[in-house]
């Protein structure tokens, strides 16, 4: 799909879509709980669909009724054969490898080629050390069997928080008691979301520094997936660039790390307004800032757009792991900004954006990356000339209704299938 974005003013209200991160966790907790659990999640996306597909493969006949999922307990058990299709969802793959190890499935994991090029070895090593047999087939897919030992676990915290969350979800299934995170613990807020989902499911999780003690079994009651701060960030940054959009369905007390977008906008000189209607931002003048992205890597593309419309040199650091996302996001963010008339350069662990107060528009390669497509779209509405985004269909991975919502706010967008 090609998207042509014309300079336009955005105005109105938008309801934040459900948090993809929380949806993964709550759906899994529901499927590991007895009976049938209702999980209210008004909108889905390709990644959530991947997790639902995997739950069904484990014998949970998940039904979509209205704005909710009805999630029965999984029916397959140890030694049963299960084929998991994880699509392009890294969260789904890493969580399901751990669930399969906790139950003891004979499993094969499939999905996109890019998914299996992303790092898995630290998680594979831990699972192998605890009794799980894991190999790769001729197509580089994961083949796994065996049930994880009832032991304590230890894993590095500087590669992916998804490993930590996956192991934590696994522990009640295999009787594990303790999980220690070693070294630099990055993206810890995502693990806090897992802790919250498990506690809401009746599992006892206590923290001692970077060590988690887990006991109990899953017993989730009917629940609702909260609004997503990651995707709300696109509209809030648009506000800071002179739009007039209010974003509702966001929890002010959310544990989502990407709620940090509020503080980041303020660092650039913006103001946050909150009330019963939701959140919005405004700014009279935007100036460069330094941003540590260690805990908020998903915000980097839209923060780079904010930086390009600011004056001065913005430094984003702590983002080396972005090279291992749907695209090499340090490279693709750089290409996006530069192709639209800005000035951006990569560093070893981040970006330097030489803000000029605006962008001129141009042609952007979406790079099969939803966050690049959406960040470029926001940037394009404020550019001085139109922008063409190739591969714009990638937005469906996390936000299928994105262009529909943008148009409702007044964006002038032409979409062309190709």
C-alpha positions in Angstrom: 0.0 0.0 0.0 1.1 3.5 -0.8 -0.1 6.4 1.4 0.1 10.0 0.2 -0.1 12.3 3.1 -0.8 16.0 2.6 -0.2 18.8 5.1 -3.3 19.1 7.2 -4.6 20.2 10.6 -5.7 17.5 13.0 -8.6 18.3 15.4 -11.0 16.3 17.5 -11.1 13.4 19.9 -9.6 9.9 19.6 -10.0 7.0 21.9 -6.8 5.1 22.7 -6.9 1.6 21.3 -6.3 -1.3 23.8 -2.8 -1.9 24.9 -1.2 -4.6 22.8 1.2 -5.4 25.6 -1.5 -5.9 28.2 -3.8 -7.8 25.7 -1.0 -10.4 25.2 -0.6 -10.9 28.9 -4.2 -11.0 30.0 -5.3 -13.3 27.2 -2.5 -15.8 28.2 -3.4 -15.5 31.9 -7.1 -16.1 30.9 -6.2 -19.2 28.9 -4.2 -20.6 31.9 -7.1 -20.0 34.3 -10.0 -22.4 35.0 -13.3 -21.9 33.3 -14.1 -19.2 30.8 -12.7 -15.7 31.2 -14.1 -12.6 29.4 -11.4 -10.2 28.3 -12.8 -6.9 27.0 -10.6 -5.7 24.1 -12.6 -3.5 21.7 -10.0 -3.6 18.9 -7.5 -6.2 17.8 -4.4 -6.2 15.5 -2.1 -8.6 13.8 0.0 -9.2 16.9 -3.0 -9.8 19.2 -4.4 -12.1 16.6 -1.2 -14.1 16.6 -1.5 -14.7 20.4 -5.2 -15.7 20.0 -4.2 -18.1 17.2 -1.6 -19.7 19.5 -4.1 -20.1 22.4 -6.5 -21.8 20.1 -3.6 -24.2 19.0 -3.3 -25.1 22.7 -6.9 -26.1 22.9 -8.5 -22.8 24.1 -11.4 -22.2 21.8 -11.2 -18.4 22.0 -14.3 -16.7 20.7 -14.6 -13.1 19.6 -18.0 -11.7 20.6 -18.7 -8.0 20.2 -15.9 -6.1 21.9 -14.6 -9.0 23.9 -12.8 -12.4 23.9 -14.3 -15.4 25.7 -11.2 -17.4 26.7 -11.6 -21.0 27.9 -8.8 -22.8 29.7 -6.3 -24.6 27.4 -7.1 -28.3 27.0 -3.8 -29.7 25.6 -1.2 -31.0 28.1 2.2 -32.5 28.4 3.6 -34.3 25.4 0.8 -33.1 23.1 1.9 -31.8 19.7 1.1 -28.1 19.1 1.9 -26.0 16.1 2.3 -22.3 16.9 2.0 -19.7 14.1 3.3 -16.5 15.7 3.1 -14.3 12.6 5.5 -11.4 13.1 4.9 -11.0 16.8 8.1 -11.3 18.9 6.1 -11.1 22.1 3.9 -14.0 21.0 6.9 -16.2 20.1 8.9 -15.6 23.2 5.9 -16.0 25.6 4.7 -19.1 23.8 8.1 -20.8 23.9 7.9 -20.4 27.7 4.3 -21.5 28.0 5.1 -24.6 25.9 8.1 -25.3 28.2 5.9 -24.9 31.3 3.3 -27.4 30.1 5.7 -29.7 28.2 4.3 -29.5 24.7 6.0 -31.0 21.6 5.9 -27.8 19.8 6.9 -26.2 16.5 7.0 -22.4 16.1 6.4 -20.8 12.8 6.1 -17.2 11.6 7.8 -14.6 9.4 11.5 -15.0 8.4 12.3 -11.7 10.2 10.8 -13.0 13.4 13.3 -15.9 13.6 16.2 -13.6 12.8 15.6 -11.6 15.9 17.5 -12.7 19.1 16.3 -15.9 20.9 19.5 -17.5 22.0 19.5 -16.1 25.6 16.0 -17.5 26.2 16.9 -20.8 24.4 20.0 -21.2 26.6 18.0 -20.8 29.8 15.3 -23.2 28.7 17.8 -25.8 27.6 19.6 -25.5 31.0 16.3 -26.4 32.6 15.4 -29.5 30.7 13.8 -28.3 27.5 15.0 -29.6 24.1 15.2 -26.9 21.5 16.5 -27.1 17.9 16.0 -25.2 14.7 14.7 -26.9 11.5 15.9 -26.4 8.0 13.7 -23.3 7.7 15.3 -21.8 10.9 12.1 -22.4 12.8 12.0 -23.5 16.5 11.2 -27.1 17.4 10.8 -27.7 21.1 9.9 -30.5 23.5 10.2 -31.3 27.2 8.9 -29.7 30.4 11.0 -27.1 32.3 12.5 -28.2 35.6 11.1 -27.1 38.9 14.1 -24.9 39.7 15.1 -21.3 40.2 15.8 -19.3 37.1 18.3 -16.6 36.1 18.5 -14.5 32.9 20.2 -11.4 31.7 18.1 -8.2 31.6 19.9 -6.4 28.8 18.6 -8.2 25.7 14.8 -8.4 25.9 12.3 -8.0 28.7 10.1 -10.5 26.8 12.3 -13.3 28.0 11.8 -12.3 31.6 8.0 -11.9 31.2 7.8 -15.2 29.4 9.7 -17.1 32.1 7.6 -15.4 34.8 4.4 -16.6 33.0 5.9 -20.1 32.8 6.8 -20.5 36.4 3.4 -21.3 37.9 3.1 -24.1 35.2 6.3 -25.9 36.1 6.5 -25.1 39.8 9.4 -22.6 39.5 9.8 -20.3 42.5 12.4 -17.7 41.8 13.6 -15.7 38.8 16.7 -13.5 39.0 17.4 -10.8 36.5 21.2 -10.1 36.1 23.1 -7.2 34.7 21.5 -4.1 33.2 17.8 -4.5 33.5 16.3 -2.6 30.5 12.6 -2.1 29.6 11.6 -3.0 33.2 8.2 -1.4 32.9 7.1 -4.2 30.5 7.9 -6.7 33.2 5.9 -4.6 35.7 2.9 -5.1 33.3 3.5 -8.9 33.5 3.6 -8.7 37.3 0.4 -6.7 37.3 -1.4 -9.2 35.0 -0.3 -12.2 37.1 -1.2 -10.6 40.4 -4.7 -9.8 39.0 -4.8 -13.5 38.0 -4.3 -14.6 41.6 -0.6 -15.5 41.3 1.6 -14.3 44.1 4.5 -12.3 42.8 6.9 -10.5 45.1 10.0 -8.5 44.2 13.3 -8.3 46.0 15.5 -5.9 43.9 15.7 -7.6 40.5 14.6 -11.0 41.8 11.0 -12.2 41.5 9.4 -14.8 43.7 6.4 -16.6 42.2 3.8 -18.9 43.7 0.2 -20.0 43.1 -1.9 -20.7 40.1 -3.7 -18.6 37.5 -7.3 -17.6 38.3 -8.2 -14.5 36.3 -11.6 -13.0 36.6 -13.3 -11.1 33.8 -11.2 -8.1 32.9 -10.7 -5.1 30.5 -7.5 -4.3 28.5 -6.5 -0.7 29.3 -5.8 1.9 26.6 -2.4 2.0 24.9 0.1 4.8 25.7 2.4 3.7 22.9 0.0 4.5 20.1 -1.5 7.5 22.0 2.0 9.0 21.8 1.6 9.6 18.0 -1.4 11.9 18.6 0.1 13.6 21.6 3.2 14.5 19.6 1.0 15.7 16.8 -0.6 18.0 19.5 2.8 19.4 20.4 3.3 20.1 16.7 0.2 22.4 16.7 -2.7 19.9 16.3 -5.7 20.0 18.6 -6.4 16.3 19.5 -7.6 15.0 22.8 -6.8 11.3 23.6 -9.2 9.4 25.9 -9.2 5.9 27.4 -5.8 6.4 29.0 -5.0 5.6 32.7 -3.0 8.2 34.5 -1.8 5.5 36.9 -0.8 3.1 34.1 2.3 1.0 34.6 3.0 1.2 30.8 6.5 2.7 30.4 5.4 4.6 27.3 3.3 6.9 29.5 6.7 8.6 29.7 5.7 10.4 26.5 4.1 13.0 28.7 7.4 13.9 30.4 9.3 13.8 27.1 7.0 16.3 25.5 7.5 18.5 28.5 11.3 18.1 28.2 11.1 19.5 24.7 9.1 22.6 26.0 5.6 21.3 25.6 2.7 21.4 28.1 0.4 18.5 29.0 -3.2 19.2 29.7 -5.3 16.4 31.3 -8.9 16.3 32.5 -12.1 14.3 32.3 -11.9 14.3 28.5 -8.5 12.8 28.3 -5.0 14.1 27.6 -3.6 16.6 25.1 -0.4 18.5 24.6 0.5 22.0 23.4 3.7 23.9 22.7 4.7 27.5 21.8 8.3 26.6 21.1 10.1 23.3 20.9 13.7 22.9 21.8 16.1 19.9 21.7 16.4 17.5 24.6 18.3 14.4 25.6 16.2 11.2 25.9 17.2 7.9 27.5 15.2 5.3 25.6 16.4 2.3 27.7 12.9 1.7 29.1 10.9 3.2 26.2 12.3 1.9 22.9 8.9 1.9 21.1 8.7 5.7 21.5 11.9 6.4 19.6 10.4 6.9 16.1 7.8 9.4 17.2 10.2 11.1 19.6 12.6 11.5 16.6 9.8 13.3 14.7 9.3 15.6 17.7 13.0 16.3 17.7 13.0 17.1 13.9 10.4 19.8 14.5 12.3 21.2 17.4 15.3 23.6 17.3 18.7 22.2 18.1 20.4 18.9 18.5 18.5 16.1 20.3 20.4 13.0 21.5 18.5 9.7 22.0 20.6 7.1 23.8 20.1 3.6 25.2 18.3 2.4 22.1 20.8 -0.2 20.6 18.1 -2.9 20.9 16.1 -1.1 18.2 18.3 -2.7 15.6 16.6 -6.0 16.4 12.9 -4.9 16.0 10.7 -5.3 12.9 13.3 -3.3 11.1 16.7 -1.9 12.2 14.9 1.1 13.7 17.9 3.2 14.2 18.6 3.0 10.5 15.0 3.3 9.4 14.2 6.2 11.7 17.3 7.9 10.3 16.2 7.3 6.7 12.7 8.5 7.5 13.9 11.8 8.9 16.5 12.4 6.3 14.2 11.5 3.4 11.7 14.2 4.6 14.3 16.9 4.6 15.5 16.6 8.2 19.0 15.8 9.5 19.5 12.6 11.6 22.5 10.4 12.2 23.0 7.1 13.9 25.2 6.5 16.9 26.2 3.2 18.5 23.2 3.1 20.8 20.9 5.8 19.5 20.3 8.9 17.3 21.3 12.5 17.0 18.6 14.6 15.4 19.7 18.1 14.2 16.4 19.8 14.6 15.5 22.5 12.1 12.0 23.3 13.3 10.3 21.5 10.5 10.4 18.9 7.7 9.7 19.4 4.0 8.1 16.1 3.1 9.4 13.5 0.6 9.3 9.7 0.1 9.5 7.3 2.9 10.1 3.5 2.9 7.9 2.0 5.6 10.4 -0.9 5.9 7.6 -3.3 7.0 7.6 -1.5 10.4 4.4 -0.2 11.8 6.0 2.4 14.0 8.0 3.9 11.1 4.8 4.2 9.0 2.8 5.9 11.8 5.6 8.2 12.8 6.1 9.2 9.2 2.4 9.9 8.8 2.3 12.3 11.8 5.5 14.0 10.5 3.9 14.4 7.1 0.8 16.2 8.3 3.0 19.0 9.5 5.5 19.0 6.6 5.6 21.8 4.1 4.9 19.5 1.1 3.2 16.1 0.6 4.8 12.8 1.6 4.6 9.4 0.0 4.9 6.4 2.3 5.6 3.0 0.6 4.6 -0.2 2.5 2.1 1.7 4.5 0.1 -1.4 5.2 2.6 -2.2 8.0 0.5 -0.1 10.4 -2.0 -3.0 10.7 0.5 -4.9 12.9 -0.4 -2.8 15.9 -3.1 -0.3 14.8 -5.3 -1.4 11.9 -7.7 1.6 12.2 -4.8 4.2 12.3 -5.5 5.8 8.9 -9.2 5.7 9.5 -8.8 7.5 12.8 -6.3 10.0 11.2 -8.9 10.9 8.5 -11.6 11.3 11.1 -9.3 13.9 12.8 -8.9 15.8 9.5 -5.8 14.3 7.9 -5.8 14.4 4.1 -4.6 10.9 3.1 -4.9 9.0 -0.2 -4.3 5.3 0.0 -3.5 3.2 -3.0 -3.1 -0.6 -3.1 -0.1 -1.8 -5.1 
